[in-house]
Amino acid sequence: MKKILFILTMLLCIAVIPEAFAYNFQSGGIYYDITGTSPNSVAVTYATGSYNSYSGNVDIPSTVTYNGTTYTVTAIGNNAFRNCSGLTGVSIPGTVTSIGNYAFSTCSQLTSVTIPSTVKSVGEYAFSSCSHLVSVTISNGVETISTRAFSSCSFHTVTIPASVTSIGNDAFSSNSLDSLFFNATNCLTAASAFYNCSHLTYLHIGSNVQRIPASTFRNCKALHSIYIPSSVSTIGSNPFAYCSGLDTIIVAGGNSVYTSGDHYNAIIHSATHTLVTGCKNTVIPNSVTQIGGSAFAGCTGLAGAYSIPSQITVVGASAYSGCTGLTSLTIGHNVDSIGSSAFNGCSAISSVSFNADSCRSVYDAVFTGCNSLSTLVIGNNVKAIPAFAFSGCSHCCPVKT
């Protein structure tokens, strides 16, 4: 029995050692992990598993000496300053190349931070819930801003530098942003990066930006106008989906890939004749033959009776999802394909006239959530209705004209 108790005691001691000694050494009130010996490098870390190891203003040095060896500070490790509610300021040296996951998460009194150009990556939740963070400078040189890195912060303006190539999901979501300068030249991924930035009213897309990834500015409901410069050559599936306040969309005249035509208030991919992004004031020209995925998603300003123009052959997935102001819908005879959830959540639509006489492809859930749909009129030239065309429309009965 004594032997068993001894073993259990030893196991408990071993279990607590990593928490009690979460660092290799301490110098000048800062805790460090040795991360490399050739060259000698360290990462700033925390004292124990309870975090909250720092307060006041912390000036991180570029080098630190321990036991006669000089180390370069190259990283701020995962959780290094996490939950440091007394931290009011931090100075990051130009030797740091990465800021880890949750590094400054929930530092509720941190008011400003400058990320130097040497930093290549900002980790997941790195500055999330820094509720008093009102000033952020992201220097040109930063390449990756990870998931929710700056979510729920209080700064009103931020510049995304040209060097950024990847922004994680919800990286800047639910914060106080009202002005954004997006200068990332070739950002490959930024899905929902600024999701639900409900105060964002001013967006400047830099003159050298080449790519705007899908869903980047999703649900920025206060955004009223967007200007796409001539440099942009790639736009993902509507980056402005559910920006219900949009009323003006302009593409620079010199753009060789996209156009907004003569006051069409839309982004149109010229070569494929596809409308990529629309708004409540969009005029669909005769040259457009396809409505792209999520093109009008969340456009609550589209109201009343609505007709898909007669020349349209393809309606993309979620193209009109969440258009809660639509009350009736007419689908033209040329429509050949309707994507999944194309009219999902159009809760006020009470009648649909389906005139697509040669429609070959209708995907699932096209009218899911159209709870007011009670009348379905099928045109007299319709030869067949694809499977699932009206699945889930339990309150309507088809009427053949």
N, C-alpha and C positions, 0 to 999 in steps of 0.2 A: 504493500500500500504506500509506504514511504517513497519507494522507487517511482511509483506512478505519479505521486504528487510532485516529486522532484522534476520529472520529465515535463509535466504540465507547466510548472513554474518556469522552466527554461524556455519552453515554447512561447510563453507569454512575454518573456523578456526579449526574445528574438523578434517577436511581432511588433514591439513598440520601438525598437531601435531605429528603424527608418524614419519614424515620425519625430523622435527626440533629436536625431542628428540628420537633418535633411540637407546639410551643407558640408563642404569640405573644410572651409575656414571662414573666419569673419575678420573684416578689416574696416576701420573707420565707420562702424555701425552698419555695414552692408555685408550680406552673406553671399558666398560664392561656391559654385560647383566647378571643379576642374574638368574641362571638356576636351582638352588636348595637351599633349606634351611636346609636339614637334610640328608646328610651333606651340609654345605655351599659351593656352587660352582658357578663359573662364566664362561662366554665365552667371548673372545675378540670380539669386534664388531666395527662398524664404527660410525662416528659422525652424519652424515646426509645422506639423500638419494642420494646425489651427489657422495658419496664415496670419494676416494682420501683424506683420513684423516691422512695419515702418510707419512713421508719422512725420509731419512737417514737410520741409522741402528737402528732397534727396538729390544730391549732385553726384551722379555716377561718374567715376574717373575712367579714363581710357585705358590705364594700366594700374595694376596693383601688385605689390610685392609681398610674398609670404615665404618664410623660411629661406630667405636669400634668393628666391626665384621670382622673376618679374613675369607677370601674366598679362596678356591683352584681353580686355573685356569685349567679347565678340557677340554676346547674346544676352537678352533678358529672357530667362527661362519661363516655362509653363508655371502659372500661378504665383510668380515672383512677388507681386504686390497685391495679390487678390485680397479683397475684403479689407484693405487698409483704409478704414474710414477716416483716419486722421491725416492721410497723405494729402498735402496741399499743392505740391509742385514736384516736378522731376526734370532733371537735365540728362538727356541721353547723348552719350559721346559719339563722335564720328567713326568709332571703331566697331560699333554694333551693327551686325548684319541681319539679325532676326529678332522679332518680338514674339514670344510664345503664346500658346493658348491661355486665355483667362489671365494674362500677365497683369493687367490693371483692372480687371473686372470688379465692379461695385466699389470703386474708389470714389465715394460719394462727395468728397471735398476737393477732388482734383479739378482745377479750373482751366488749365491750358497745357498743351503738349506740342512739341515740335519733333517730328520724326525725321531724322537726318537722311541724306541721300544715300548713305551706305547701307541702310536697311533695305533688304530685298523682299522680306515677307513679314506681314502682320498676321498673327495667328487668330484662330477662331475665338470669338468673344473677348478679344484682347482688351478692349475698352468698353465693353457692354455695361450698361446701367451705371455709367459715370454721370450721375444726374446733374452735376454742376459743371460738366466739361463744356465750356462755352467757346473755346478757341482751339482749333486743330490745324496744324500745318503739316501736310504730307509732301515731303520734298520729292523732286524729280529724281528718280532712281529706284523708288519703291515699285515692285513688280506685282506682288500678290497681296490682296486684301481679303482675308478669309471670312467665312460665314459669321454673320452678326458681329463683326469686329467692332463696329461703332454703333450698334443698335441701342436705342433708348438713351441717347446723349442729348445735350442741350445746345450745341452750337447751331448757329443760324446760317452760316455760310461755309462752304468747303470747296477746295479745288482738287480735282482728280488729275494728277500730272500725266504727261505724255507717256511716261515709262510703264504705266500700269497695264498689264496684260490679262489679269484675272481678278474678278471681284466675286466673292462668294454670296450665296443666298442671304438676303435680308441684311447685308453688311451695314447699311445705313438706315434700316427700317425704324419706323416709329420714333423718329427724333424731331427736333425743332427746325430742321432745315427749311429755309425759305428761298435761298439762292444757291445755285449749284453751277460750277464751272467744270464742265466735263471735257478734259483735254486728252484723254487716253487715246493715243494714235491708233493702236491696233489691239483693242481689248477683245479677247477671244470669248470669254465667258463673263456674264454679269447678270445671271438670271435673278430677277426680283431684287437686285442690289439696293434699289431705293424704294422698295415696296412700302406702301402706306405712309410715305412722307407727306402727310396731309396738309402741311403748311407750305409745300414747295410751289412757289408762284413764278420764279424766274429760273430758266434753264438756258445756259449758254453752252452750245456744242462748238468746240474749238475748230478753227479753220483747217487744221491738219488731221482731224479725226477721220479714220477710214472705215471704222466698223462700229455699229451699234447692235449689241447682242439682243436676243429675244427677251421680252418681259423686263428689261432693265428698269423702266420707270413705271411699272405696273401699279395701278391704284393711287397715283398721285392726283387726287381729285381737284386740287386747287390750281393745277397747271392749266393755263388758258391758251398759250400759244407755243409753238415750236418752230424752229428754223433749222433746216438741214443744210449744212454747207456743201459746196461743190465737191469737196474732198471725199465725202462718204460714198463708198462703193458697195457696202454690204450692210443690210438691215435684216435682223432676224424677225421671226414671227412677232407681229406687232409689239414693239417695245413699250408702247403707250396704252396698252389694253387697260380698260377700266379707269382711264383718265377722263372722268365724266364731264369735267369742266372745259375740255378742249373746244375751242371755236375757231381757231386760226392755225393753219398748217401751211408752211411755205418751204419749198425746196429751191435752193439757189439756182439761178438760170444756167450756170455753167456746169451743173452736174450731168455727167454723161450716162449715168445708170438710172437715176430716179428723176421724176418730175412732179410738179404740182399743177402744171398746166396754167391755164388762164383763170386764176381764182377758183380752182377746184377744191381748195382746202383739203387736200389729201396727199398722201405719198403713193406714187404710182411707179411700179417697176416697168420701165419703158419697153424692154425687150420682150417680156412675157405678157404685157398688158394686164398686169395684176395690181389691184388696189391693195396696198400693204397696210395702210393706216388711214382711217377716216374719222370724222367727227360730226357733230350735229349740223354743221353748215356745209358738209361735203356735197358737191355736185359730181355725180358719176358721169364722165364723158362717154361718148359712143365708142371710143377706142378701147375702153376697158372691157375685157371679156371674163375676167376672173376676180372674185372677191377673196382675198387671202385669209388665212387662218387668223382668227381673233381680230380681224380688221376693224370691226365696230363694237367689239366686246365692251360691255358696260356703258355704252353710249346712251345714257338715259334721256339725252336731248332729242333723240329720234322719237317722235311721238305721232300718234294717230295712225291713219292708214298708210301702208308702205308697200311699194311694189319693187320687186327685183327687176331691174331693167331688162328689156327683151333680148339684148345681145349677150347677156351673161350666160356662160356655159358651166362654170364651176363656182360653188359656194363652199368655202373652206371650213374646216373644223372650228367650231365656236365663233364663227364669223359675226354673228349677231347675238351671242349669248349675253344675257343680262340687260337687254334693251327693254327695260320695264315700261317704257312709255308707248310702245307699239300696241295698237288695239286690233289691227287687222293686217293680213299679209297676202300678197299676190305673188306667186312664183311663176315666172315667165316660161314660155314654151320651149325655149332653147336650153334650159338648165339640164345638164347631163349628169352632174354629180353634186351631191350635198354631203358635206363632211359631218363627222360625229359632233353632236351637241351644237349644231349650227345655230339653233334658236333656243337653246337651253335657258330656262329661267326667264323667258319673255312672258311674265305672269299675267299681263293684261291682254294678250292676244285672244280674242274671242272667236275669230273666224279666219280660215285659210282657204284661198282659192289656188288649187294645184293644177297648173296648166302645162306642166312639163311633159309634152307628149312623147318624148323619146328618152326620158331619164333612165339611165342604166344602173346608177349606183347611189344608194342612200344608206348611210351608216347608222349605227345604233344611236339612240337617245337624242335624235334630232330635235324633238319637241318636249323633252323631259322638263318638267316644271312649268309647262304652259297650262296651268290649272284652270284658266278661264276658257280654254278652247272648247267650244260647243258646236261649231258649225264648220264642216269641211265640204267644200265644193270642188268636185273633180271635173276638169274641162272635158268637153266632148271629143277632143282629139287624143286624149290620153289613152295609150294602148295597153299599158301595164303599169302597175305600181310596185316598185321594188320592195322586198321584204324589209320589215322594220321601219318603213317610212313614217308611220304614225303610231308606233308602239308606245304604249303608256298614255295615249290620249283617250282615257276611259270615258270622257263625257261627250265625245263628238260622234256623230253618225255621218258617214260619207253620203253626199248627194251628187249624182251624176247629172251634168247639164247636157 
